[in-house]
Amino acid sequence: MSKLVFTSNDAFTVGIELELGLVDSQTMALSSSVQRLLDAAPAELASRIKPELMQCCLEINTEICTTIEEAESDLRRKLLAVQGLTDDLGLRLWWGSTHPFSHWCDQKVTQNERYLNLVDLLQEMARRLVTNGLHVHVGVESGDKAVMICDRIMQYLPLLLALSTSSPYWEGRDTGLASHRSKIMEGLPTAGLPPLMRNWSEYVWLVNHMVDTGFINTIREIWWDVRPHHNFGTVEVRVCDMPGNLEDAMTISAMIQCLVKQLSDEIDHGAYQHDCHPMMVRQNKWRACRFGSDAKLVNSYTYQVESVSTVVARLVERLMAPAIELGCERYLLRAQDIADRPTWSDRQRLILQETGDPTEIVRRMSEQSRIETSAAAE
């Protein structure tokens, strides 16, 4: 049995991964051009922009940051550099979790051994993964703490999904969902909500069992909505769609950092762990997937349904103390604005209703999400 050593963090560091689509600047269709972009990237940028399973997707990562403000500055610099490359190559960045009209079967798999093995193992379930998400890492001190936080944070995952939904379309069809990406991900055998685990030892046993029995090739093939990351020493929240701009991505990242700190502090203080039935989390996740910020979420304490706006208002108040400690209160306060306005899925639908042209969804939203030079320099 392999031993997984958790890399301890003594601070609530934050690392953010943005998965963005690459689209042709004329047709607005997905473009399998990631290698062209990587070949054109300067050396100092190359280590933080990476290919994904599909060649029409690019991943941009922060360094290890101590604050959300630092992470935002990091991402603005990198995004501005990437925008320069895409402009030169006749491409644009697509900030959405699925593309409005391009077909998954037309996309090319990145030609490296890991991804080819993944497609061989998962077949069409892997080839359909033409999706983008927001992944947020927050540092914690131990493997046991990471597992405990993964358990306790699960009841908040539907809310995070509701605030980020940006994938209503699939292959030119309106799916009727606010987050079709989340249902595509749930088609994988090791994605979706994680099992309840009691401690680090149980997590290590489970990972080793799946590898030893050939269910997965490596630990990197566990794509739960939240998971411990032993190399980074973090809790990684992966439930979110990719919001339509950097500002919303940073707000949701701040909420996640505050939640991890709040839950960690509660564990340290010996707070009673309120049991939330897994089916309730699953039910709320479906509501978020279907309706986005219009969802009615079931309160796990009162069993009454509440609006996303109401849930966010209460959570922001609860998280304000850790937000002040972490220096991200101005980001956290923006969460109410996200809850009270149309989601990114709603905005895509409104553009299509107005224009009747799905290419206009990509054209307008890719323009609106651009990073301005003056903002990146701040």
Secondary structure, DSSP 4 states (H G I P E B T S, - for coil): -PPPPP---SS--EEEEEEEEEEETTT--B---HHHHHHHS-HHHHTTEEE-SBTTEEEEE---BSSHHHHHHHHHHHHHHHHHHHHHHTEEEE-SSS-SS--GGGSPBP-SHHHHHHHHHHTHHHHT----EEEEEEE-S-HHHHHHHHHHHGGGHHHHHHHH--B-EETTEE-S-SBHHHHHHTTSTTEESPPP--SHHHHHHHHHHHHHTTS-SSGGG-EESEEEETTTTEEEEEEEE--SSHHHHHHHHHHHHHHHHHHHHHHHTT-------HHHHHHHHHHHHHHGGG-EEEPTTT--EEEHHHHHHHHHHHHHHHHHHHT-HHHHHTHHHHHHS--HHHHHHHHHHHHS-HHHHHHHHHHHTPPPHHHHH-
